């Protein structure tokens, strides 16, 4: 448990290091307006913080830099009320004031805004389902207990899934359901099929189909899908401006990882049971290429369903409070915009 003095000194060191990227000494901390301790007192506390694992001393320098443990403590105890500058707020508002009729354009613009505002690399996952809608649905019985559900999209993609037919449901009932579904749901975005299934077909099926609940369950399973993702990167060259990546080999590992889409998808996936903004510092990222980086992510959703992730990748010496504020605003407004667009 850190004392109040240690907390203050640790925060001051991290704030200074984020700005300067240079080891921080006791003398520079003592000159801050919010610190009233002598350089000797600060040196003693810095030594204790280093012993506790919150600070590191690079080389033989008298200054200290934060460790990953120090960054983690800093992030976990951030004041959430970080305010953006008026010009930054205006830039975000201008983005959402535009009439963006194409989902892909909205995602690309959001990616560019993130990288430009933070001077870090932005990584966005946009759901493929926004680009596809139902063209045709078919259910082909294989035998009395199984059938193949065939979903054809407007982009020509065909997905086949084997489903179980409940006892007592006849072929004629299934044909009625398929015809009803095609008459009601053709043109509906793929991600909305399950919700529209119950909203628009449930009552009518109850009137005309004897085992309508069992049939609805079959269709519900047929429309389960793993959402494919489109990956958008912006500001990758910003890594070049960070002192931490003057080491070409270290930078090369990061840039090479940008080419591995499947790996990035896994790294960007939200942690189970941890909603909202997530911060992964250094080795908390499940890939050695990001061992010297921090990844801050937030999800955006439509109708309460999380469909994509927006993230900022930068050095562990990141402006966490500002990045978290920007991501919080952008994810919330992006969700609101997309909900209106795809109603």
N, C-alpha and C positions, 0 to 999 in steps of 0.2 A: 504494500500500500504506500503510495507516494504521499509525501507531505505537501501542503499547499505551496510551500516555497519551491519544492522540487517540480511540481506541476507547472508553476509559473516560469521557471528557468527552462524546463524542457520545451514548453510551448514557444518561448522566445528564441531558443536555439533553432528549432525547426522552422519558425517563421523567417528568421534571418537566412538560414541555409536554402530555403526555397527561393528566396530572392537573389542570393549571391552565388550559389553553387560552390562556395568556398567554406573550408572549415571555420567554425565560429569559436572565438576566444572569449574568455571571461571579461576582458576589458570592453569589448564591443557590446556585450550584453549589459554591463553596468551603466552604459551611456544611454540606454533606452529609458524613455519617460515612464514606462510602466514597471520598471525594475528599480528598487531602492536599496539593493544590497551592494556591499563592497566587492571588488574583484576577487579578494581573498575568499570571501564567503561563497561566491559563485564558483570559484575553482574547486572548493571542497565539495560542493553539491554536484558539480560536473563529474568529479571523480567517483562519487557515490552512484550517480546515474549510469556511469560507464560500467561500474561493477555490477549493477543490477541488470545490465544488458540493454538499456535504453539508448545509449550513446556509444559511438566508436571513435577511436583516435587513429586516423590514417597516417601511416608512416611515422615520422618523428615530430610531426606538427604539434604545436601546443593547442591547436583548436580541435573541436570535436564535430562529428557529423552524426545525424540520427541513424540508428539501426532500424531494421524492419520492425522490430518490437516497439521502438520508439514511435515510428510512423503509425503503427497499429493503435497504440494508446492515444496518439494525437487525433486520429480519425474517429475513434470510438467516443471521444469526449469533445468533439467539435460542437461549437455553438451553431445550431441549425439556422439561426436567423441571419445568415450571411446575405447582405443586400448587393445586388448587381448595380453597376453604374447606370444612370439614365440612358446613356447611348446604347448600352448593351440590351437593356429592356426594350428600347425602341426597335432594335434590330430583330429581336425575337417576335415582337408584335407585328412588324412589317411582314415577316415571313408568313405568319398565319392569317394576315389580312388578304394575302393574294388568293385568287380563285384558282387553286390547283386542281385540275380535273383529272389528272393522271397520277395514280398512286406512286409509280416509279419516279416521276419527277419530284414529288413531295419528299420521298426518301432521299434522293440525291441532293436536293436543296438542303435538307436538314443535315446531311453529312457534311456538306461544305460549310454551313454555318457553324457547326460544332468545331471543326478544325480551325476555322478562321478566328473564332472568338477565343479559343483556348491556346492556340499555337501548339497543340498536340495532334496526334493522329486519331481520327474518328473511325469507328467501325460500327456499321449498322446492318442489322439483319431485317430484310423486308420479306414478308410472307408471299410465297408464290401464289397462294390461294386468292389473293386479290386480283390476279390476272386471269383467273379462270372461273367459268360458270358452267352450270349443267346444260348440256345439249340433249342428252338422251340417257334414259335409265332402262335397264333390262334385267330380268331375273329368269335364268334358265335352270329348270329343275334337272338335277343329275339322277336322283332317285327319290324315294318317298320322304327322305329325311334331310337331304342336302340340295343346295342350289348354288349357282354362280351368279353373284351380283355384278353387273357390268355398268360402270359409270363412264360416260363419254363427255368430255368437256368441249367448250367452244374452241379451244386451241388444238383439238385433235388428240389429246391425251386420253388413253383408255386404261382404266384400272379395273382389275378383276379381283373379286374376293369371294371365297367360299363361305356360305352362311348355313346355319342349321334351320331347318323348317320344323316348327313345333308340331306335335301330334294333333291331328284333327283339322289342320289348315289344308284346304283343298287347292288344287291347281287353279281352278276357276276363281277362287278368292284372290289368289296371288296375282292373276291376270288383271282383275279389277283394280287392285292396288297399284300395279305398274301403270295402267292406263290413267288412273287418277293422278298419280305422281307426275307423269309426263305432261298432263294437261295443266297442272298447277305450278310446278316448280322449274320448268325449263327456263333458263335465263337467270336463275338465282345464283349468286356467287357461291362457290363450293363451301366456303367457311360458314355460310348461313344455312346450309341445307338442314342440319339437325334441328335448329330452332324453328325454322319455317315448317318443318315436317309436322311438328306437334301443333303449331299455331294454325296452320291452314288445312291439314289433312285429318287431324285427330277427330274433330266433331263429325265430319262427313263420313269417315271410316266407321265411326261408332254406329251410324245409322244404317250402313250398307254391308258391313263386314262382320260376320259372326264372331270371329276371334281377333278383333281389331287390336287389342292390347298386345297379343303375341306377335302379330304382324308388325306393329310399330317397333317392337323390340328388335325384330329381324332387320328392319330398315335402319334403325339406330346404329346397329353394329355394322351394317353395310357402309354407312357414311362416316365411320371412324376412319381417320387418316392421319398419317404423320405429315405435318405441315412442312413442305419443302421450303427452303429459304434462299433468298437472293442476298448476296453479300456485297456491301458497298464500303469502300475505303476512301478516305480523303485525308490529305495532309500527311502522307507518309514521309515526305521530304522534311517535315518539321523535326523528325528525329535527328537530322543532321545538325540542327542548331543547338541541340542539348549537349552540354559539356560531358555528360556521362557516356555519350556515344561517339566520342572522338576516337575511341578504340574501334578500328575498322572491323576487326573480327567479331567483336561484340555486336556491332550494328548489323553485320551481315547475317547473323543468326536470326535477328528480329525480322529483317527484310525478307529472308528466305521463308520465314513462317507465314508472311503475308500471302505467299503463293499457295499455301496449303489450306484450301477452303474447308475441307472436312475437319481439320484440327482447330481452325478458328471457330467453326460452328460449335464445337464442344467447349472451347474456352469461354465463349460468349453465353452459353446456356446458363440461365439463372439457377442458383442452388435451391434444391428442394427445401420447402419450409422457411425460405428467407425472402419474403416479398419486398418490393420497393427497391431502393438503390442499394447496390452491393459494391463493396470495395475490396479488391484482392491486391495485396501488397507483396511484391517480390516473390518469394518462393511459395506464397499462397496460390499463385497461378500454377496450374498443373502442366507446365512446360518449362524446360530449362532456358529456352530462348527469352522468356519473360521474367527471368529471375531478378533482373535489375529494373523491372518496370512495375507500374501499378496500373490496374485495369478497373475503371469505375463504370458500372453498367446500370441501366434502368430499363424496364419493360414498358411497352405501350400496348394498348388493348382496344378492342371494339366490342361493345355490348358485354363488357366484363370479362372477355376472353383474351388472355395475353397472346398476341400474335407476332410480336417482334421485339428486338432488343437494340438499344442504342448504347454505345459505349465510347469511352475516351481512354486511350492508351498513352502513357507518358512515363517519364522517369519516376522512381519512388519519391524524388524531390518534386512533388506535384503540388499545385495550388488546390488542395483538396476541397476547401470550403467553397471556392468559386466554381470549380468543376461540378461539385455535387448540386449547387444551386442551379446552374445552367441545365444540367441533365434533368433535375426535378421539374423545372418549368417546361422544358421542351417535351419531355415524355407525357406530361399531363395535357398540354395543348395539342400535341400530335394525336393523342387518343381522342380528344374532343373533336378535332377536325375530321378525323377518319370516321368517327361514329356518325357525324352529320352527312359525310360524303356517301357512305355505304348503307344508309338506312333503307 
